[in-house]
Structure formats: structure tokens, C-alpha cells
């Protein structure tokens, strides 16, 4: 059950063109659940996964109110430590590959035991341009 003011707030969010999509999705999940829709039906209508619907219904039930829907929920935890990132940066700036003039993301990734996308992301974050 949603109180009328809370329902009104969530409906405003759904109509607000400047509201982030993830907040609108959360509001639609709560509104649909309040209207008695099943998790599967909500997932189908909102074109999202059933686990996403279940997740946000549980979060809202545990802490009813808009605060829980607005709170940032970070994604996956970082897998590289600060030391490993510094090792990759040092290798980029202070060494050369055995068979070449400069590192490629794939060659450095192999040498450091990480993915090439991790090397690319580190180079991009540090604004490293190796060429």
C-alpha cells in the first residue's frame, strides 16, 4: 500500500522528463507492485529482468519511502587494488615491451595478468597517451 502523497510523488517522477531513467524504473516498479502486478508481469511490462523487480520491491519494502529509491547503489566492486593500478602505470611509463617500441593494451595486460579493458580504463583515467 502506498500513501496518496507517496503515490503522487512517484507518479510525478515517472512523468518527469529530467528524472534519471534508473529512478523512473524504480518508481514504476513500486507503483506496479502497489497496483498488484506480479513480478513477472512487471518485468515484462517494464522490459527489465524479474530479479531487478524483486530487488527493488524488497528494497522498498525494507525501507518504504523515496529515500531508498534515490540512494545511489554502486555496481560491481573494484577488482584491481591501488597497488596493481600503480604497477600498471609505472610499467606503462618506465618500461618497454620485449618485442616492441611501446606497449599495447593487450601486451601490457598479458604482462600484468589483467584484462586489456582494465589497462585501457587505467590509461584513460590517467590520461596516458602512449603514442
C-alpha positions in Angstrom: 0.0 0.0 0.0 1.2 3.5 -0.9 0.1 6.6 0.8 -1.5 9.1 -1.5 1.4 11.6 -1.2 4.0 8.9 -1.9 2.0 7.7 -4.9 1.7 11.2 -6.2 5.5 11.8 -5.8 6.3 8.5 -7.7 3.8 9.4 -10.5 5.5 12.8 -10.8 8.9 11.1 -11.2 7.6 8.8 -13.9 6.3 11.8 -15.9 9.3 14.0 -15.3 11.5 14.0 -18.4 14.5 15.1 -16.5 14.4 12.3 -13.9 17.2 9.7 -14.4 15.9 6.5 -16.1 17.0 4.3 -13.3 14.9 6.3 -10.8 11.9 6.2 -13.1 12.3 2.4 -13.4 12.4 2.1 -9.6 9.3 4.3 -9.3 7.4 2.3 -11.9 8.3 -1.0 -10.1 6.9 0.3 -6.8 3.8 1.7 -8.5 3.2 -1.5 -10.3 3.7 -3.6 -7.2 1.2 -1.3 -5.3 -1.3 -1.9 -8.1 -1.0 -5.7 -7.5 1.1 -6.7 -10.6 3.2 -9.8 -10.2 7.0 -9.7 -10.5 6.9 -11.4 -13.9 4.2 -9.1 -15.3 6.1 -6.0 -14.0 9.3 -7.3 -15.6 7.6 -7.9 -18.9 5.8 -4.5 -19.0 8.9 -2.6 -17.9 11.2 -4.6 -20.2 13.6 -5.5 -17.4 14.5 -8.7 -15.6 12.5 -10.3 -12.9 15.4 -10.2 -10.4 15.6 -6.4 -10.9 11.9 -6.2 -10.0 12.3 -8.4 -7.0 15.4 -6.5 -5.8 13.6 -3.1 -5.9 10.4 -4.4 -4.4 12.4 -5.8 -1.5 14.4 -2.6 -1.0 11.3 -0.5 -0.9 9.5 -2.9 1.5 12.5 -2.9 3.8 12.6 0.9 3.9 9.4 2.5 2.5 9.8 6.0 1.1 11.5 7.8 -1.7 14.9 7.9 0.1 15.7 4.3 -0.7 14.8 4.8 -4.3 17.0 7.8 -4.6 20.0 6.5 -2.8 22.9 5.6 -5.1 23.6 1.9 -5.4 27.0 1.3 -6.7 27.6 -1.5 -9.1 30.3 -4.0 -9.1 33.2 -3.6 -6.6 36.6 -2.7 -8.0 38.8 -5.8 -8.5 42.1 -4.1 -9.0 43.9 -2.7 -6.0 45.5 0.7 -5.9 49.0 -1.0 -5.9 48.2 -3.0 -9.0 47.0 0.1 -10.8 50.2 1.9 -9.8 52.2 -1.1 -11.1 50.4 -0.9 -14.4 51.0 2.9 -14.7 54.7 2.5 -13.8 55.1 -0.3 -16.3 53.5 1.9 -19.0 55.7 4.9 -18.3 59.0 3.3 -17.4 59.4 0.1 -19.4 59.0 -1.1 -22.9 57.7 -4.4 -24.2 60.3 -7.1 -25.1 59.2 -7.2 -28.7 58.3 -3.6 -29.5 58.7 0.1 -29.0 55.6 0.8 -26.9 53.0 -1.1 -25.0 49.7 -2.0 -26.4 46.8 -2.6 -24.0 46.8 -6.3 -24.8 50.5 -6.8 -24.5 50.6 -4.9 -21.1 47.6 -6.8 -19.9 49.3 -10.1 -20.7 52.4 -9.0 -18.9 50.5 -7.7 -15.8 47.9 -10.5 -15.7 44.8 -8.3 -16.1 42.3 -7.8 -18.9 43.1 -5.4 -21.8 40.0 -3.4 -20.9 41.3 -2.8 -17.4 44.6 -1.4 -18.9 42.6 0.7 -21.3 40.4 2.1 -18.5 43.5 2.9 -16.4 45.2 4.6 -19.3 42.0 6.6 -20.0 41.5 7.5 -16.3 45.1 8.7 -16.0 45.0 10.4 -19.4 48.0 8.4 -20.6 48.7 8.6 -24.3 51.4 6.1 -25.2 51.8 7.2 -28.8 
